[in-house]
Amino acid sequence: MVTDPTFYRSPLEAVSAPMERLAYVVAFDPAGRQKDAIAVLDCEPGSATYGEVVGWAELPTAGNELHHFGWNACSSALCHGGHAGHLERRYLIVPGLRSSRTYILDTKPDPRAPTVVRTIEAGELADKAGYSRPHTLHCGPGGIFMSALGGADGNDGPGGVALLDHETFDVVGAWEQDRGDQFFAYDVWWHLNHDTVVTSEWGTPSMIENGLHPEDLLGRRFGHHLNFWSMSQRRLLQRIDLGDEHQMVLELRPAHDPSQAYGFAGVVISVEDLSASVWLWRKGDDGFTAHKVITIPAEPADPARLPPALQPFGAVPPLVTDIDLSVDDRWLYVSCWGTGELKQYDVSDPLHPWETASVRLGGIVRRQPHPAAPDLPLSGAPQMIEISRDGKRVYVTNSLYAAWDEIFYPDGVGAWLTKFDADVERGGLTADHRFLRHADDFRGLRVHQVRLQGGDASSDSYCFTD
């Protein structure tokens, strides 16, 4: 069988590949009445339906709260034996963060109309792996890695990583064989050529599912570690405490260059000054180190314009809820979901990021409209970020997690998705006036993560440098 042409040997090969034609975005009803769905958007600039929703795949159930999702296979298949000629980037694996069900959708018969071909029930995940609240998906050696926030049946933990079979999607079991002191879970990524898995930390189901509890935040109870594991031995080797003031270590973005062993982690908030931060981890002779390389301060605000949770502070925290690294490892994007800002940094020197662009949309106080709809104040803010393989297009959505949306945007976040064009030579971001979807475009549902046909910056890891 011919190897899937969307498996790329190196980051350079991925950057040079044809652009995406479609984007997939998960959509959900926070009230749990309408069925969750996958919306399909047209990304071809010359198309008559460019920027529009051209497909809709409804799931059989409601109340799942679709959140993060991923491809069954990616370029990392070229690194692990027995799959290079058999796997193809065909199925979307879509977990429900609230229901703990996971849906497998086939995109091959008609990419604009994915169909559900398998459901992994919450009971299978609990019985075989001991987990619930599945979160992040990556195709890797030994199976598909799926992080999970909770223990079996929604218990508070420990969270961790479940393995799914590459072909059948059966739950194989828990990936960890020795987790040491690790308890919280969130994201999972790796450095394949360095035998290293990295995980981050949010909180347990009881800390998350009913909104943000101030006592958990001010009591410094959320995760604040980076965890480094041996991939081959499946055991925890090292934990780095970023300091308990740095609450919620979320998105991990390792370097795409497989010869490198560094990456970036986003921290939502410091309880000392409401700032947010981005940290760089690096491998040295004595293990890994981590350093704060970006600090984004809170912005003073009139308490009367703030939601009740923020009024005592008189400021808007940036709330860095997502970061994304371009495939060439040069550009880092940071979403500030509180202040309504999307920042672009040149990270060609990872230790010294340099801010090259910033755009505003939405925000707790500003409600900045999109240039294509200047009379439409936007709720929510840039939240999930996805970058095209060539780095020239940046897609963003505006919802975080339903119960948390209501804390920071008590009058509702609505739903919107847009795209920015990025200058990959000198830096810069320009809003695409033709690519703004909102409200009725998503049939009343909220939208979260975007995946691109053929892969994107946060889907793939690579085996070779050229």
DRENDO-1510 file (C-alpha; in Angstrom, 1 decimal, always signed):
<recs>
REC; n; res; u; v; w
REC; 1; MET; +0.0; +0.0; +0.0 .
REC; 2; VAL; +1.2; +3.5; -0.8 .
REC; 3; THR; +2.2; +5.7; +2.2 .
REC; 4; ASP; -0.3; +8.4; +2.9 .
REC; 5; PRO; +0.9; +11.5; +1.1 .
REC; 6; THR; +0.0; +13.7; +4.1 .
REC; 7; PHE; +2.7; +11.9; +6.1 .
REC; 8; TYR; +5.7; +14.2; +5.9 .
REC; 9; ARG; +9.3; +13.1; +6.7 .
REC; 10; SER; +10.4; +16.4; +8.0 .
REC; 11; PRO; +9.0; +19.8; +9.0 .
REC; 12; LEU; +10.4; +21.3; +5.8 .
REC; 13; GLU; +8.5; +18.8; +3.7 .
REC; 14; ALA; +5.3; +19.6; +5.6 .
REC; 15; VAL; +5.8; +23.4; +5.1 .
REC; 16; SER; +6.2; +22.8; +1.4 .
REC; 17; ALA; +3.1; +20.6; +1.0 .
REC; 18; PRO; -0.2; +21.8; -0.6 .
REC; 19; MET; -2.4; +24.0; +1.6 .
REC; 20; GLU; -5.5; +22.7; +3.4 .
REC; 21; ARG; -8.8; +22.7; +1.6 .
REC; 22; LEU; -11.0; +22.1; +4.5 .
REC; 23; ALA; -11.1; +22.9; +8.2 .
REC; 24; TYR; -13.0; +20.8; +10.8 .
REC; 25; VAL; -14.3; +22.4; +14.0 .
REC; 26; VAL; -16.1; +20.8; +17.0 .
REC; 27; ALA; -19.4; +22.3; +18.0 .
REC; 28; PHE; -21.5; +21.8; +21.1 .
REC; 29; ASP; -24.5; +23.0; +23.0 .
REC; 30; PRO; -23.5; +24.1; +26.5 .
REC; 31; ALA; -27.0; +23.3; +27.7 .
REC; 32; GLY; -26.7; +19.7; +26.4 .
REC; 33; ARG; -30.0; +19.8; +24.5 .
REC; 34; GLN; -28.8; +19.9; +20.8 .
REC; 35; LYS; -26.6; +17.2; +19.5 .
REC; 36; ASP; -22.9; +17.9; +19.3 .
REC; 37; ALA; -21.5; +18.2; +15.8 .
REC; 38; ILE; -18.5; +18.7; +13.5 .
REC; 39; ALA; -18.7; +21.7; +11.2 .
REC; 40; VAL; -16.7; +21.6; +8.0 .
REC; 41; LEU; -15.4; +24.9; +6.5 .
REC; 42; ASP; -14.1; +25.7; +3.0 .
REC; 43; CYS; -10.5; +27.0; +3.1 .
REC; 44; GLU; -9.9; +27.3; -0.7 .
REC; 45; PRO; -9.6; +31.1; -1.4 .
REC; 46; GLY; -10.8; +30.7; -5.0 .
REC; 47; SER; -13.9; +28.8; -4.1 .
REC; 48; ALA; -17.4; +30.3; -4.3 .
REC; 49; THR; -18.0; +29.1; -0.8 .
REC; 50; TYR; -14.7; +30.2; +0.7 .
REC; 51; GLY; -14.9; +30.7; +4.5 .
REC; 52; GLU; -18.4; +29.2; +4.7 .
REC; 53; VAL; -19.7; +26.1; +6.5 .
REC; 54; VAL; -20.0; +23.5; +3.8 .
REC; 55; GLY; -20.5; +20.4; +5.8 .
REC; 56; TRP; -22.1; +19.3; +9.0 .
REC; 57; ALA; -21.7; +16.0; +10.8 .
REC; 58; GLU; -24.1; +15.5; +13.7 .
REC; 59; LEU; -23.3; +13.1; +16.5 .
REC; 60; PRO; -25.9; +10.7; +17.8 .
REC; 61; THR; -26.0; +12.3; +21.3 .
REC; 62; ALA; -25.9; +15.6; +23.0 .
REC; 63; GLY; -24.1; +16.8; +26.2 .
REC; 64; ASN; -20.7; +15.5; +25.3 .
REC; 65; GLU; -19.0; +18.9; +25.2 .
REC; 66; LEU; -16.7; +18.2; +22.3 .
REC; 67; HIS; -13.4; +20.0; +23.1 .
REC; 68; HIS; -10.1; +18.8; +21.7 .
REC; 69; PHE; -9.8; +16.1; +19.0 .
REC; 70; GLY; -7.3; +14.7; +16.6 .
REC; 71; TRP; -6.4; +12.6; +13.6 .
REC; 72; ASN; -5.9; +8.8; +14.0 .
REC; 73; ALA; -2.6; +9.0; +12.1 .
REC; 74; CYS; +0.0; +11.6; +11.3 .
REC; 75; SER; +3.6; +12.0; +10.2 .
REC; 76; SER; +4.8; +10.2; +13.3 .
REC; 77; ALA; +3.6; +7.0; +11.7 .
REC; 78; LEU; +6.9; +7.1; +9.7 .
REC; 79; CYS; +8.8; +6.7; +13.0 .
REC; 80; HIS; +7.1; +3.6; +14.4 .
REC; 81; GLY; +7.4; +0.3; +12.7 .
REC; 82; GLY; +4.6; -1.7; +11.0 .
REC; 83; HIS; +2.4; +1.3; +10.1 .
REC; 84; ALA; +4.1; +3.4; +7.4 .
REC; 85; GLY; +2.3; +1.5; +4.6 .
REC; 86; HIS; -1.0; +0.8; +6.4 .
REC; 87; LEU; -2.1; +3.8; +8.3 .
REC; 88; GLU; -3.7; +6.8; +6.7 .
REC; 89; ARG; -4.9; +10.2; +8.0 .
REC; 90; ARG; -8.5; +9.3; +7.6 .
REC; 91; TYR; -10.4; +9.2; +11.0 .
REC; 92; LEU; -11.1; +12.0; +13.4 .
REC; 93; ILE; -11.1; +10.9; +17.0 .
REC; 94; VAL; -13.4; +13.2; +18.9 .
REC; 95; PRO; -13.7; +12.9; +22.7 .
REC; 96; GLY; -16.5; +14.3; +24.8 .
REC; 97; LEU; -14.8; +16.0; +27.7 .
REC; 98; ARG; -18.0; +16.0; +29.8 .
REC; 99; SER; -19.6; +12.6; +28.7 .
REC; 100; SER; -16.3; +10.7; +28.4 .
REC; 101; ARG; -17.6; +9.1; +25.2 .
REC; 102; THR; -15.2; +9.2; +22.2 .
REC; 103; TYR; -16.5; +9.2; +18.6 .
REC; 104; ILE; -14.6; +8.0; +15.6 .
REC; 105; LEU; -15.6; +9.7; +12.3 .
REC; 106; ASP; -14.5; +8.6; +8.9 .
REC; 107; THR; -13.7; +11.5; +6.5 .
REC; 108; LYS; -12.6; +9.4; +3.5 .
REC; 109; PRO; -15.9; +8.7; +1.6 .
REC; 110; ASP; -16.8; +12.4; +1.7 .
REC; 111; PRO; -14.5; +14.8; +3.5 .
REC; 112; ARG; -17.3; +17.3; +3.8 .
REC; 113; ALA; -19.6; +14.8; +5.5 .
REC; 114; PRO; -17.7; +12.8; +8.1 .
REC; 115; THR; -19.7; +9.8; +9.4 .
REC; 116; VAL; -19.6; +8.2; +12.9 .
REC; 117; VAL; -18.2; +4.6; +12.5 .
REC; 118; ARG; -17.4; +3.8; +16.1 .
REC; 119; THR; -18.2; +4.9; +19.6 .
REC; 120; ILE; -15.9; +4.3; +22.6 .
REC; 121; GLU; -18.2; +4.4; +25.6 .
REC; 122; ALA; -17.2; +5.9; +28.9 .
REC; 123; GLY; -17.4; +2.4; +30.4 .
REC; 124; GLU; -14.7; +1.0; +28.1 .
REC; 125; LEU; -12.3; +3.8; +28.9 .
REC; 126; ALA; -12.9; +3.3; +32.6 .
REC; 127; ASP; -12.7; -0.5; +32.7 .
REC; 128; LYS; -9.7; -0.8; +30.4 .
REC; 129; ALA; -7.6; +2.2; +31.3 .
REC; 130; GLY; -9.0; +3.6; +34.5 .
REC; 131; TYR; -9.7; +7.0; +33.1 .
REC; 132; SER; -12.5; +9.5; +32.3 .
REC; 133; ARG; -12.8; +13.0; +30.8 .
REC; 134; PRO; -10.7; +12.3; +27.7 .
REC; 135; HIS; -8.9; +15.4; +26.4 .
REC; 136; THR; -6.1; +15.4; +23.8 .
REC; 137; LEU; -5.2; +13.0; +21.0 .
REC; 138; HIS; -1.9; +12.2; +19.3 .
REC; 139; CYS; -0.9; +9.3; +17.1 .
REC; 140; GLY; +2.3; +7.7; +18.4 .
REC; 141; PRO; +4.4; +4.6; +18.9 .
REC; 142; GLY; +2.4; +1.7; +20.4 .
REC; 143; GLY; -1.0; +3.3; +19.8 .
REC; 144; ILE; -3.0; +6.5; +19.8 .
REC; 145; PHE; -2.2; +8.5; +23.0 .
REC; 146; MET; -5.3; +10.1; +24.6 .
REC; 147; SER; -4.9; +12.2; +27.7 .
REC; 148; ALA; -7.6; +12.1; +30.3 .
REC; 149; LEU; -8.3; +14.5; +33.2 .
REC; 150; GLY; -10.1; +12.1; +35.6 .
REC; 151; GLY; -10.0; +8.6; +37.1 .
REC; 152; ALA; -12.5; +5.9; +36.2 .
REC; 153; ASP; -16.2; +7.0; +36.2 .
REC; 154; GLY; -15.3; +10.7; +36.7 .
REC; 155; ASN; -13.4; +10.2; +39.9 .
REC; 156; ASP; -10.9; +12.9; +40.7 .
REC; 157; GLY; -7.9; +10.9; +39.6 .
REC; 158; PRO; -5.1; +10.4; +39.0 .
REC; 159; GLY; -5.5; +11.5; +35.4 .
REC; 160; GLY; -3.2; +10.3; +32.7 .
REC; 161; VAL; -2.9; +8.8; +29.3 .
REC; 162; ALA; -4.9; +6.0; +27.7 .
REC; 163; LEU; -3.7; +4.0; +24.7 .
REC; 164; LEU; -6.1; +3.2; +21.8 .
REC; 165; ASP; -5.3; +0.6; +19.1 .
REC; 166; HIS; -4.2; +2.2; +15.8 .
REC; 167; GLU; -6.6; +0.1; +13.7 .
REC; 168; THR; -9.6; -0.9; +15.8 .
REC; 169; PHE; -9.6; +2.1; +18.2 .
REC; 170; ASP; -10.2; -0.3; +21.1 .
REC; 171; VAL; -8.9; +1.0; +24.4 .
REC; 172; VAL; -5.7; -1.0; +25.1 .
REC; 173; GLY; -5.1; +0.3; +28.7 .
REC; 174; ALA; -3.3; +3.0; +30.6 .
REC; 175; TRP; +0.0; +4.1; +29.0 .
REC; 176; GLU; +1.8; +4.8; +32.3 .
REC; 177; GLN; +3.6; +1.9; +34.1 .
REC; 178; ASP; +5.1; +4.1; +36.8 .
REC; 179; ARG; +3.6; +7.5; +37.4 .
REC; 180; GLY; +5.5; +8.5; +40.5 .
REC; 181; ASP; +4.0; +11.6; +42.1 .
REC; 182; GLN; +2.1; +12.7; +39.0 .
REC; 183; PHE; -1.7; +13.2; +39.7 .
REC; 184; PHE; -3.1; +16.1; +37.6 .
REC; 185; ALA; -3.3; +15.7; +33.8 .
REC; 186; TYR; -4.0; +17.9; +30.7 .
REC; 187; ASP; -1.9; +17.8; +27.6 .
REC; 188; VAL; +0.5; +15.2; +26.3 .
REC; 189; TRP; +3.3; +15.5; +23.7 .
REC; 190; TRP; +6.8; +14.2; +23.1 .
REC; 191; HIS; +10.2; +14.3; +21.6 .
REC; 192; LEU; +10.2; +11.1; +19.7 .
REC; 193; ASN; +13.9; +11.0; +18.9 .
REC; 194; HIS; +14.8; +11.7; +22.5 .
REC; 195; ASP; +12.6; +9.0; +24.1 .
REC; 196; THR; +10.7; +11.7; +26.0 .
REC; 197; VAL; +7.0; +12.2; +26.7 .
REC; 198; VAL; +5.9; +15.5; +28.3 .
REC; 199; THR; +2.6; +16.1; +30.2 .
REC; 200; SER; +1.1; +19.1; +31.8 .
REC; 201; GLU; -1.5; +19.8; +34.5 .
REC; 202; TRP; -4.9; +21.4; +34.8 .
REC; 203; GLY; -7.2; +20.0; +37.6 .
REC; 204; THR; -9.6; +17.2; +38.4 .
REC; 205; PRO; -13.2; +16.9; +37.2 .
REC; 206; SER; -14.6; +18.3; +40.5 .
REC; 207; MET; -12.4; +21.3; +40.1 .
REC; 208; ILE; -13.4; +22.0; +36.5 .
REC; 209; GLU; -16.8; +20.8; +35.5 .
REC; 210; ASN; -18.9; +23.3; +37.5 .
REC; 211; GLY; -16.9; +26.4; +36.8 .
REC; 212; LEU; -13.9; +28.0; +38.4 .
REC; 213; HIS; -14.0; +27.8; +42.2 .
REC; 214; PRO; -12.1; +30.8; +43.7 .
REC; 215; GLU; -10.9; +28.8; +46.6 .
REC; 216; ASP; -9.2; +26.4; +44.3 .
REC; 217; LEU; -7.4; +29.2; +42.4 .
REC; 218; LEU; -6.5; +31.3; +45.4 .
REC; 219; GLY; -5.6; +28.2; +47.4 .
REC; 220; ARG; -3.1; +27.3; +44.6 .
REC; 221; ARG; -4.7; +23.9; +44.1 .
REC; 222; PHE; -4.4; +23.6; +40.3 .
REC; 223; GLY; -1.5; +21.9; +38.5 .
REC; 224; HIS; +1.8; +23.8; +38.3 .
REC; 225; HIS; +4.2; +21.1; +37.1 .
REC; 226; LEU; +5.8; +19.9; +33.9 .
REC; 227; ASN; +6.2; +16.1; +33.9 .
REC; 228; PHE; +8.9; +14.3; +31.8 .
REC; 229; TRP; +8.7; +10.6; +31.1 .
REC; 230; SER; +10.7; +7.9; +29.5 .
REC; 231; MET; +8.7; +6.9; +26.4 .
REC; 232; SER; +10.2; +3.4; +26.1 .
REC; 233; GLN; +9.9; +2.6; +29.8 .
REC; 234; ARG; +6.6; +4.4; +30.4 .
REC; 235; ARG; +7.7; +5.9; +33.7 .
REC; 236; LEU; +8.1; +9.3; +35.2 .
REC; 237; LEU; +11.7; +10.6; +35.2 .
REC; 238; GLN; +11.4; +14.2; +36.3 .
REC; 239; ARG; +8.9; +16.8; +37.6 .
REC; 240; ILE; +9.6; +20.5; +37.3 .
REC; 241; ASP; +7.5; +22.7; +39.7 .
REC; 242; LEU; +7.0; +26.1; +38.1 .
REC; 243; GLY; +5.9; +27.5; +41.4 .
REC; 244; ASP; +2.5; +27.2; +42.9 .
REC; 245; GLU; +1.7; +30.8; +42.1 .
REC; 246; HIS; +1.7; +29.7; +38.4 .
REC; 247; GLN; -1.7; +28.0; +38.2 .
REC; 248; MET; -2.8; +25.7; +35.3 .
REC; 249; VAL; +0.0; +24.6; +33.1 .
REC; 250; LEU; -1.9; +23.8; +29.9 .
REC; 251; GLU; -0.8; +23.6; +26.3 .
REC; 252; LEU; +2.5; +22.0; +25.4 .
REC; 253; ARG; +4.2; +22.8; +22.0 .
REC; 254; PRO; +7.4; +20.9; +21.5 .
REC; 255; ALA; +9.8; +21.9; +18.7 .
REC; 256; HIS; +8.9; +20.2; +15.4 .
REC; 257; ASP; +12.6; +19.7; +14.5 .
REC; 258; PRO; +13.1; +16.1; +15.7 .
REC; 259; SER; +16.8; +16.8; +16.5 .
REC; 260; GLN; +15.8; +19.4; +19.1 .
REC; 261; ALA; +14.5; +18.7; +22.7 .
REC; 262; TYR; +12.9; +21.9; +23.7 .
REC; 263; GLY; +9.3; +23.3; +23.8 .
REC; 264; PHE; +6.9; +25.9; +25.1 .
REC; 265; ALA; +4.3; +25.6; +27.8 .
REC; 266; GLY; +1.5; +28.1; +28.5 .
REC; 267; VAL; +0.5; +29.1; +32.1 .
REC; 268; VAL; -3.0; +30.5; +32.5 .
REC; 269; ILE; -2.5; +32.8; +35.5 .
REC; 270; SER; -0.3; +33.9; +38.3 .
REC; 271; VAL; -2.2; +34.3; +41.6 .
REC; 272; GLU; +0.3; +36.9; +42.7 .
REC; 273; ASP; -0.4; +39.5; +40.0 .
REC; 274; LEU; -2.9; +38.0; +37.5 .
REC; 275; SER; -0.3; +37.9; +34.8 .
REC; 276; ALA; +0.1; +34.9; +32.4 .
REC; 277; SER; +3.3; +33.4; +31.1 .
REC; 278; VAL; +5.0; +31.1; +28.6 .
REC; 279; TRP; +7.8; +28.8; +29.7 .
REC; 280; LEU; +10.6; +27.2; +27.7 .
REC; 281; TRP; +11.7; +23.7; +28.6 .
REC; 282; ARG; +15.1; +22.3; +27.4 .
REC; 283; LYS; +17.0; +19.1; +27.7 .
REC; 284; GLY; +20.5; +19.4; +29.2 .
REC; 285; ASP; +23.1; +17.0; +30.4 .
REC; 286; ASP; +21.4; +16.6; +33.8 .
REC; 287; GLY; +17.8; +16.4; +32.5 .
REC; 288; PHE; +15.3; +19.1; +31.7 .
REC; 289; THR; +15.1; +22.7; +32.9 .
REC; 290; ALA; +12.3; +25.2; +32.5 .
REC; 291; HIS; +12.5; +29.0; +32.3 .
REC; 292; LYS; +9.8; +31.7; +32.0 .
REC; 293; VAL; +10.5; +33.5; +28.7 .
REC; 294; ILE; +7.2; +35.5; +28.2 .
REC; 295; THR; +5.2; +37.4; +30.9 .
REC; 296; ILE; +2.0; +39.1; +29.9 .
REC; 297; PRO; +0.6; +41.5; +32.6 .
REC; 298; ALA; -3.0; +42.0; +33.6 .
REC; 299; GLU; -4.7; +45.1; +32.3 .
REC; 300; PRO; -6.4; +47.6; +34.8 .
REC; 301; ALA; -10.1; +47.9; +34.3 .
REC; 302; ASP; -13.1; +49.6; +35.8 .
REC; 303; PRO; -14.6; +47.1; +38.2 .
REC; 304; ALA; -18.1; +48.0; +37.0 .
REC; 305; ARG; -17.2; +46.6; +33.6 .
REC; 306; LEU; -15.9; +43.3; +35.0 .
REC; 307; PRO; -17.7; +40.1; +35.8 .
REC; 308; PRO; -18.3; +39.4; +39.5 .
REC; 309; ALA; -15.4; +37.0; +39.7 .
REC; 310; LEU; -12.9; +39.8; +38.7 .
REC; 311; GLN; -14.5; +42.9; +40.3 .
REC; 312; PRO; -12.4; +42.7; +43.5 .
REC; 313; PHE; -9.2; +42.8; +41.5 .
REC; 314; GLY; -10.0; +45.8; +39.3 .
REC; 315; ALA; -8.1; +44.2; +36.4 .
REC; 316; VAL; -8.5; +41.8; +33.5 .
REC; 317; PRO; -6.1; +38.8; +33.5 .
REC; 318; PRO; -4.7; +37.9; +30.1 .
REC; 319; LEU; -5.7; +34.2; +30.7 .
REC; 320; VAL; -3.4; +32.5; +28.3 .
REC; 321; THR; -5.5; +29.4; +27.4 .
REC; 322; ASP; -3.7; +28.3; +24.2 .
REC; 323; ILE; -0.3; +28.6; +22.5 .
REC; 324; ASP; +0.7; +27.2; +19.1 .
REC; 325; LEU; +4.1; +26.9; +17.4 .
REC; 326; SER; +4.6; +27.1; +13.6 .
REC; 327; VAL; +5.9; +24.0; +11.9 .
REC; 328; ASP; +9.2; +25.7; +11.1 .
REC; 329; ASP; +9.6; +26.5; +14.9 .
REC; 330; ARG; +9.9; +30.2; +14.2 .
REC; 331; TRP; +6.6; +31.7; +15.2 .
REC; 332; LEU; +4.8; +31.2; +18.5 .
REC; 333; TYR; +1.2; +32.4; +18.9 .
REC; 334; VAL; -0.4; +33.1; +22.3 .
REC; 335; SER; -4.1; +33.6; +22.9 .
REC; 336; CYS; -5.1; +35.9; +25.7 .
REC; 337; TRP; -8.7; +34.8; +26.3 .
REC; 338; GLY; -9.3; +37.4; +29.0 .
REC; 339; THR; -8.0; +40.6; +27.4 .
REC; 340; GLY; -9.0; +39.5; +23.9 .
REC; 341; GLU; -5.6; +39.5; +22.3 .
REC; 342; LEU; -3.7; +37.2; +19.9 .
REC; 343; LYS; +0.0; +37.7; +20.1 .
REC; 344; GLN; +2.7; +36.6; +17.6 .
REC; 345; TYR; +6.3; +36.1; +18.8 .
REC; 346; ASP; +9.5; +35.4; +16.8 .
REC; 347; VAL; +11.0; +32.5; +18.7 .
REC; 348; SER; +13.9; +31.7; +16.4 .
REC; 349; ASP; +15.9; +32.3; +19.6 .
REC; 350; PRO; +13.7; +30.3; +22.0 .
REC; 351; LEU; +15.3; +31.8; +25.1 .
REC; 352; HIS; +14.5; +35.3; +23.9 .
REC; 353; PRO; +11.1; +35.6; +22.2 .
REC; 354; TRP; +10.4; +38.9; +20.5 .
REC; 355; GLU; +6.8; +40.1; +20.0 .
REC; 356; THR; +6.2; +40.9; +16.4 .
REC; 357; ALA; +2.4; +41.4; +16.2 .
REC; 358; SER; -0.8; +41.7; +18.2 .
REC; 359; VAL; -4.4; +41.8; +17.2 .
REC; 360; ARG; -7.5; +42.3; +19.3 .
REC; 361; LEU; -10.9; +40.5; +19.1 .
REC; 362; GLY; -13.6; +40.3; +21.8 .
REC; 363; GLY; -12.3; +40.5; +25.3 .
REC; 364; ILE; -13.9; +40.7; +28.7 .
REC; 365; VAL; -14.0; +44.5; +28.7 .
REC; 366; ARG; -13.2; +45.6; +25.1 .
REC; 367; ARG; -15.6; +43.4; +23.1 .
REC; 368; GLN; -13.5; +44.3; +20.1 .
REC; 369; PRO; -15.4; +43.7; +16.8 .
REC; 370; HIS; -13.9; +42.0; +13.8 .
REC; 371; PRO; -12.9; +44.4; +10.9 .
REC; 372; ALA; -15.4; +42.6; +8.7 .
REC; 373; ALA; -18.3; +43.3; +11.1 .
REC; 374; PRO; -17.4; +46.6; +12.9 .
REC; 375; ASP; -20.9; +47.0; +14.4 .
REC; 376; LEU; -20.9; +43.5; +16.0 .
REC; 377; PRO; -19.2; +43.5; +19.5 .
REC; 378; LEU; -17.7; +40.1; +20.1 .
REC; 379; SER; -17.9; +38.1; +23.3 .
REC; 380; GLY; -15.3; +35.5; +24.1 .
REC; 381; ALA; -11.8; +36.1; +22.7 .
REC; 382; PRO; -9.1; +34.3; +20.7 .
REC; 383; GLN; -8.9; +30.9; +22.5 .
REC; 384; MET; -7.9; +27.8; +20.5 .
REC; 385; ILE; -5.3; +28.5; +17.8 .
REC; 386; GLU; -4.5; +26.4; +14.8 .
REC; 387; ILE; -1.7; +27.2; +12.2 .
REC; 388; SER; -1.5; +25.9; +8.7 .
REC; 389; ARG; +1.5; +23.8; +7.8 .
REC; 390; ASP; +3.2; +26.6; +5.9 .
REC; 391; GLY; +2.5; +29.0; +8.7 .
REC; 392; LYS; +0.6; +31.5; +6.6 .
REC; 393; ARG; -2.9; +31.0; +8.0 .
REC; 394; VAL; -3.9; +31.2; +11.7 .
REC; 395; TYR; -7.4; +30.0; +12.7 .
REC; 396; VAL; -8.9; +31.0; +16.0 .
REC; 397; THR; -12.1; +30.1; +17.9 .
REC; 398; ASN; -13.6; +31.8; +21.0 .
REC; 399; SER; -15.0; +29.4; +23.6 .
REC; 400; LEU; -12.9; +27.8; +26.4 .
REC; 401; TYR; -15.2; +25.4; +28.3 .
REC; 402; ALA; -18.9; +26.0; +28.9 .
REC; 403; ALA; -18.8; +26.2; +32.7 .
REC; 404; TRP; -15.8; +28.6; +32.6 .
REC; 405; ASP; -17.2; +30.7; +29.7 .
REC; 406; GLU; -20.0; +31.8; +32.0 .
REC; 407; ILE; -17.6; +32.8; +34.8 .
REC; 408; PHE; -15.7; +35.3; +32.6 .
REC; 409; TYR; -18.4; +36.1; +30.1 .
REC; 410; PRO; -21.6; +35.9; +32.1 .
REC; 411; ASP; -23.7; +37.4; +29.3 .
REC; 412; GLY; -22.6; +34.6; +27.0 .
REC; 413; VAL; -19.7; +34.0; +24.5 .
REC; 414; GLY; -21.7; +33.3; +21.4 .
REC; 415; ALA; -19.7; +31.4; +18.8 .
REC; 416; TRP; -17.2; +32.7; +16.2 .
REC; 417; LEU; -14.3; +31.4; +14.2 .
REC; 418; THR; -12.0; +33.5; +12.0 .
REC; 419; LYS; -8.7; +33.4; +10.2 .
REC; 420; PHE; -5.7; +35.7; +10.1 .
REC; 421; ASP; -3.0; +35.9; +7.4 .
REC; 422; ALA; +0.5; +35.8; +8.8 .
REC; 423; ASP; +3.6; +37.3; +7.4 .
REC; 424; VAL; +6.1; +34.5; +7.8 .
REC; 425; GLU; +9.1; +36.5; +6.6 .
REC; 426; ARG; +9.0; +39.6; +8.9 .
REC; 427; GLY; +6.1; +38.9; +11.2 .
REC; 428; GLY; +2.6; +40.4; +11.2 .
REC; 429; LEU; -1.0; +39.4; +11.3 .
REC; 430; THR; -3.9; +40.6; +9.1 .
REC; 431; ALA; -7.5; +39.7; +9.6 .
REC; 432; ASP; -9.1; +37.9; +6.7 .
REC; 433; HIS; -12.4; +39.9; +6.0 .
REC; 434; ARG; -13.8; +36.9; +4.1 .
REC; 435; PHE; -13.3; +34.4; +6.8 .
REC; 436; LEU; -15.6; +35.2; +9.8 .
REC; 437; ARG; -18.3; +32.7; +10.8 .
REC; 438; HIS; -20.5; +33.3; +13.8 .
REC; 439; ALA; -23.8; +32.8; +15.5 .
REC; 440; ASP; -26.3; +31.1; +13.2 .
REC; 441; ASP; -23.5; +29.7; +11.0 .
REC; 442; PHE; -23.0; +27.1; +13.7 .
REC; 443; ARG; -26.7; +26.5; +14.3 .
REC; 444; GLY; -26.6; +27.9; +17.8 .
REC; 445; LEU; -23.7; +25.8; +19.0 .
REC; 446; ARG; -20.4; +26.9; +20.5 .
REC; 447; VAL; -17.1; +26.1; +18.7 .
REC; 448; HIS; -13.8; +25.1; +20.2 .
REC; 449; GLN; -10.8; +23.4; +18.4 .
REC; 450; VAL; -10.0; +23.4; +14.7 .
REC; 451; ARG; -8.2; +20.7; +12.8 .
REC; 452; LEU; -7.0; +21.1; +9.2 .
REC; 453; GLN; -7.3; +18.6; +6.4 .
REC; 454; GLY; -3.9; +17.0; +5.8 .
REC; 455; GLY; -2.5; +18.1; +9.1 .
REC; 456; ASP; -1.6; +21.3; +10.9 .
REC; 457; ALA; +0.9; +22.7; +13.3 .
REC; 458; SER; -0.3; +21.0; +16.4 .
REC; 459; SER; -1.2; +17.6; +14.9 .
REC; 460; ASP; +2.1; +16.2; +13.7 .
REC; 461; SER; +5.5; +15.2; +14.9 .
REC; 462; TYR; +8.3; +14.4; +12.5 .
REC; 463; CYS; +11.0; +11.8; +12.2 .
REC; 464; PHE; +13.7; +13.4; +10.1 .
REC; 465; THR; +15.3; +16.8; +9.7 .
REC; 466; ASP; +15.4; +17.0; +5.9 .
</recs>
